[in-house]
Amino acid sequence: MFLNKLRQLDGNSAGVTMPKDDLRLEGLIDENGELVESHHVHIQRVDDGQWTLELVEGIDTQLK
């Protein structure tokens, strides 16, 4: 089992690392490991110790 580290980002939020191989499979990063473009993810707490993570497409056009 691969474990991801929870990290303090600032005074109001924390973040979790994601394996670049998984991000590459989704087409979110390029062959150099850099983000292809800006992406948004919906994170929802579903139960004690459980969250879902869903990539949201087209959010930039929805906000305009």
C-alpha positions as CSV (number, residue, x, y, z in Angstrom):
1,M,0.0,0.0,0.0
2,F,1.3,3.4,-1.0
3,L,0.7,6.1,1.6
4,N,0.3,9.8,0.8
5,K,1.4,12.5,3.2
6,L,-1.0,15.2,4.5
7,R,0.8,18.5,4.6
8,Q,0.1,22.0,6.1
9,L,-0.3,24.5,3.2
10,D,-1.2,27.6,5.1
11,G,-3.2,28.7,8.1
12,N,-6.5,27.6,6.6
13,S,-5.8,24.5,4.6
14,A,-3.8,21.3,4.2
15,G,-3.0,19.2,1.1
16,V,-2.2,15.7,0.2
17,T,0.3,14.5,-2.3
18,M,-0.8,12.4,-5.3
19,P,1.5,10.0,-7.3
20,K,2.6,11.6,-10.5
21,D,2.2,8.3,-12.4
22,D,-1.5,8.4,-11.6
23,L,-1.8,12.1,-12.6
24,R,0.1,11.2,-15.9
25,L,-2.4,8.5,-16.6
26,E,-5.2,11.1,-16.3
27,G,-3.4,13.4,-18.7
28,L,-3.0,16.1,-16.0
29,I,0.8,16.3,-16.2
30,D,3.3,16.1,-19.1
31,E,6.3,13.8,-19.6
32,N,8.4,16.2,-17.5
33,G,6.0,15.9,-14.5
34,E,4.6,19.4,-14.9
35,L,0.9,20.3,-14.8
36,V,-0.5,20.6,-18.3
37,E,-2.9,23.4,-17.3
38,S,-4.9,24.5,-14.3
39,H,-7.3,21.9,-12.9
40,H,-10.1,21.9,-10.3
41,V,-11.0,19.0,-8.1
42,H,-14.1,18.5,-5.9
43,I,-13.2,16.9,-2.6
44,Q,-16.1,15.7,-0.4
45,R,-16.0,14.1,3.0
46,V,-18.3,11.1,2.9
47,D,-17.6,9.4,6.3
48,D,-15.1,9.3,9.1
49,G,-11.7,9.1,7.5
50,Q,-13.2,8.9,4.0
51,W,-13.2,11.4,1.2
52,T,-14.0,11.3,-2.6
53,L,-12.0,13.3,-5.1
54,E,-13.4,14.1,-8.5
55,L,-11.8,16.1,-11.4
56,V,-14.1,18.8,-12.5
57,E,-13.9,19.6,-16.3
58,G,-14.7,23.0,-17.8
59,I,-14.9,25.0,-14.6
60,D,-13.1,28.0,-16.1
61,T,-15.8,28.4,-18.8
62,Q,-18.6,27.9,-16.2
63,L,-17.3,30.8,-14.1
64,K,-17.2,33.4,-16.9
